[in-house]
């Protein structure tokens, strides 16, 4: 790595592919983006176009290279962060996509996966994950058995499939290698968190042939060189675990919450692999010598819950109404946020998404602003349930660092502080995922984490108001548990 070279961060997200160029001080000097579509074929079928994703990445990489040339700069290394748990199949020889990308939100094969529930203890022990259709294995199995092009490629021994990251790397790198990083491999239910490789017991259990899967490498690793350029990809990670590295060297005393389409609550456990029966254990950073682990909670619907409300209630521009509604409405209904099922700590489909009174009775004919506040409050309640589980490990939790689109709401950050009783810190990050993967790709240089501005939110709730908040939270949990 050249001390003067730029670092290119590629962040392929659910709705947008981004490229950001960072200088040697960790400052953004240019950024480019291109939207990508997501298709909700049914309540459980969520897809994306793999060719559109690859085209979007080629476009933003080309713009980044052109910018560097125009400004007489050199890109020294590249980091790639992608949606975890999204999968795709392609032809091993030609690279042609054989299937749509099945999004991390896709749950079409849930019934098949639940047939393995008697093996849940084994699966948790080997992967650190719960048996959830949001992860890759059920989607990979569905592709093998339902897509004619995938079936034909398998018969010809030309099938490749796996996490979206491996498909992107195949198309970006010289020689079209079949490779993937630890973090994205970990979200398949096929990867062993102790050995950091595909697990033979689980491959046999789920009947997934190893030769079709990419080779696993550490997060920080030389994956190869960009086609037609002598620029190496030196780090690949999942979006949420990359974001954990954005604001600080991974803190041992805080919790990181990234609030985008979903909300992800991550607690670093350093070199120690710690487990909790209702949370996930995962990997945030690794190289050839060491691994750094996390405890993770997941809320399936954050921004997507607001999008759902906007669509179902014909509510235009809900995000622009967010702060005003949160500040003015103190007695919203309770919303059972189960649109895509419940993540941690419940791990089930849950009751039908519905608004309730505090006594538990369903409600209809509500004002839109009251529904909006109820949806946001439900996101915070689901986050708090995960924080409660993390506290049971007796790991220190002194503050929350928050990022993502929903974190831009001051009122939301304040409500989280009031609910949790913790100080909520919001660094002035451009893009947390991009900054995190750039830092890893650049070799974790010192000095990148000096923030010009950090907004802090401390609890302002009076004792009486805190009692009301706690009562609402407990009633929310009670309704979820009783359904």
GIBEL-V59012 format. One line per field, one symbol per residue. ss: DSSP state (@ for helix, = for strand, . for the rest). psi: psi as a letter, one per 20 degrees, with the letter a starting at -180 (. if undefined). burial: I if it has 16 or more other C-alpha atoms within 10 Angstrom, else O. A space follows every 10 residues. Layout:
ss: ???
psi: ???
burial: ???
//
This chain:
ss: .....===== ==...===== ==.....=== =====...== .....===.@ @@@@@@@@@@ @@@@@@@@@@ ....====== ==....==== =.....=... ==.......@ @@@@..@@@@ @@@@@@@... .....@@@@@ @@@@@@.@@@ @@@@@...== ===@@@@@@@ @@=.....== =@@@@@@@.. ==....==.@ @@@@@@...@ @@..===..= ======.... .=======@@ @@@....... ...======. ..======== .........= ======.... =========. ..@@@@@@@@ @@.....@@@ @@@@@@@@.. ...===.... .=.....=.. ...===.... .=.....@@@ @@@@@@@@@@ @@@@@@@@@@ @.......== ===.@@@@.@ @@@@@@@@@@ ..=====... .@@@@@@@@@ @......... ...====... ..@@@@@@@@ @@@@@@@@@@ @@.
psi: pqiiqqpppp ooagippqpp ppaijjqpiq qqqpqqqpon hrhioprroh hhggghghgh gghghggggh jlrpphrqqp prpqiprqqr phghippirr poqhipkhkg gghiijhijg gggghhhjqr npihrhghgg ggghiioghg gghghjkkpp raqhhhgghg ihqpilqnqq rgghhhkiji ppigilrqoh ghgggiloph iiqqppqrgo qoiaqppjql pqoipprqgg hghhjghrpo pijrppppnc grppopopjc ipopqphirq paphqqahhr qprqqpqpoh oehhhhgggg ghjloqlhhi igggghhhoi lrrppomkgk rpbqjglrgr rppqqqrhji pqqrlqqghh hghhgghhgh ghghhhhggh hiijqpoirp pqrrghiiog hggghggggh jqpppnqmqg oggghghggg hiklqqiijo phpoppoqpj prgghhhggh ggghhggggg hi.
burial: OOOOIIIIII IIIIOIIIII IIIIOIOIOO IIIIOIOIOO OOOOOIIIII OOIIOIIIII IOIIIOIIOO OOOIIIIIII IIIIIIIIII IIOOIOIIII IIIIIIIIII OOIOOOOOOO OOIIOIIIII IIIIIIIIII IOIIOOOOII IOIIOOOIII IIIIIIIIII IIIIOIIIII IIIIIIIIII IIIOOIIIIO OIIOOIOIOO OIIIIIIIII IIIIIIOOOO IIIIIIIIII IIIIIIIOOI IOOIIIIIII IIIIIIIIII OOIIIOOIII IIIIIIOOOO IIIIIIIIII IIIIIIIIII OOOOIOOIIO OIIOIIOOOO OIIIIIIIII IIIIIIOOOI IOOIIIIIOI OOOOOOOIII IIIIIIIIII IIIIIIIOII OOOOOOIOII IIIIOIIIOI IIIIIIIIII IIIIIIIOIO IIIIIIIIII IIOOOOOIIO OOOOOIIIIO IOOOOIOOIO OIIOIIIOII OOO
//
